[in-house]
Amino acid sequence: MINWNDFEKVEMRIGTILEVHDFPEALKPAYQLRIDFGPVIGILKSSAQITQRYTKEDLVDRQIMAVVNFPKKQIGRFMSECLVMGAVGEAGDIVLLAPDFKVENGLRIG
């Protein structure tokens, strides 16, 4: 179990996907994403294994939830700067977590 203070350390924010690129160097099928988290946080990059359910065209301009305060992670020659959040099915397919309505980029999840 974690306490409330532990939960508050995880900074989950809303962002809009600006660009999606194939990531052929990844060990598992993935995309490289550029995500806008608003003027305070800015644009961050992420690698996401979401190719089973989403095409690149499905993702551009889509709002998502992500953790923005993990340390950066080197994935091959790509530096991932945030963790896109999704529900993982038994087959490993991921369904992105997203707001029901368009909201301001950078809003904190709490």
N, C-alpha and C positions, 0 to 999 in steps of 0.2 A: 504494500500500500504506500502511496505517496501522500504528502499533506498538501494543503492549499498553496503554501509557499513554493513547493516543488513545481506544481502545475503552472503557477504564474511565471516561472522562469522560461517556459516554452512559449516562444513568440510566434503564434500562428497568425498569418495575415492573408488578406484577399489580394490577388493579383490577376492581371489580364495577360494572356499569352499573346505576344507580339509576333514571334517567329518560331517556326518548327523546322528542324533539319533532321535528315537521317543520321544515324550514328553507327555506321558499319563496323567501327572498331570495338564496339561494346561486346562483352562476352554473351549477353542475352539481348534479344532485339529491344532497341530503345530509340528514343528521339532525343535530340538536344533542343532545349526550349530557352527562349528569352522571354522573361516575364516582367511586366511593369507593376511595381508595388507602390506607385505614387511618388510624390516629390521628396518625401523624407527618406525613404529607403532606396528608391531608384529602380533601375533595371538589374535583375539578377539572372544568372544562368542556372539551368538544372538539366540533369539527365533523368529521363523517366521511362520506365519499362511499361509503356501503355499502348504498345502497337497492336495488341490483340483486339482491342475494342475501338480504337480511334485512328482515323486517318489524319494526315497532316492538315488537311483542309478542315476537318472537324474541330481542330484545336485552336486555330487562329481566331483571335478576338473572344475566346472563351475565358470566363473568370474561373479561378480555381483557389483552393486553400493550400497554403504551404507553410512550413516552418522555416523562418528566416534567420534564426540565430544559432544554428549548428555551425561547427567549424567547416570550412571549405573542404571538399573531398576531390582528390585527383582521380579521374577515371580515364585511363589511357592518357591522351594528350589534352583531355577536356577537364576543366575545373568546374565542378558543380558547387554552386553557392547557396542553394536552398533545397529543401526536400518537399516535393509535391506530394500532397496527401491523397490517399485513395483507399477504398475497401478492397481487400485481396480475396478473390474467390478461391475455391479448392483447386481449380485448374491453373491458378497463378494469374488469371486475368484480373486487371485492376479497373475499378470504377472510380473515377475522380470524384472528390468531394468538392462541392461548389455551392454558392448561395442560390436560393430560389429566384431572386430578383437581382438585377444589376445594381451594384453598390460601388462606392468610392474605392479605388485601388488603395491599398495600404491599411484598410480597416482591420483592427485587431479582433481575433476570435477569442471569446472568453465565456 
